[in-house]
Amino acid sequence: MGNPPIVFLVLAGVGALGLLVLTAITPFLLRVTTTFEAFGIVAESLGEFVGTPRLFRVGCPLILMVAIAACLIGAVLLVIRFFTPAV
């Protein structure tokens, strides 16, 4: 069938991977989902206040993504500028 020590090593590896997921990845995912939930609540409240909830549900994430993309493009261009030799 299989070598018993290898089976125990595989089980220990799966257990270690489970502990890694519980201690490192789960809190990060919890923060990300909490941020998205808060963003959704704010967008929905603003939409109800203004009278166009659909516009805010679609528009707020689009504006946020454009702002993030602009920051990333700026950071990449800055890094390229720093590492390009002067003419």
Phi, psi and omega in degrees: 000283180199161179283121184303321178297326178294321178298317179294323177295320178296316178296321177295320178296319178294320177296318178295321177296321177297318177296322177298316179297318182292323186268333186248313188275321183298314178299323178297313179296325178296319178295319181295313181293326177295320178297315178296322180294316179296319178299318179296321179294316179295316180297320180293319179296316178296321179296319178292323180293317182280330180106005179229076183295326181293321179299319181286325178294327179267319187288319182298312177297325178295317178295319178297317179294322178295319179295318178295318179296320178296320178295318180294318178296318177298319179294319179295316179296323177294318178295318178297319180297319181292324185263001176270130180294147180289144181271000000 
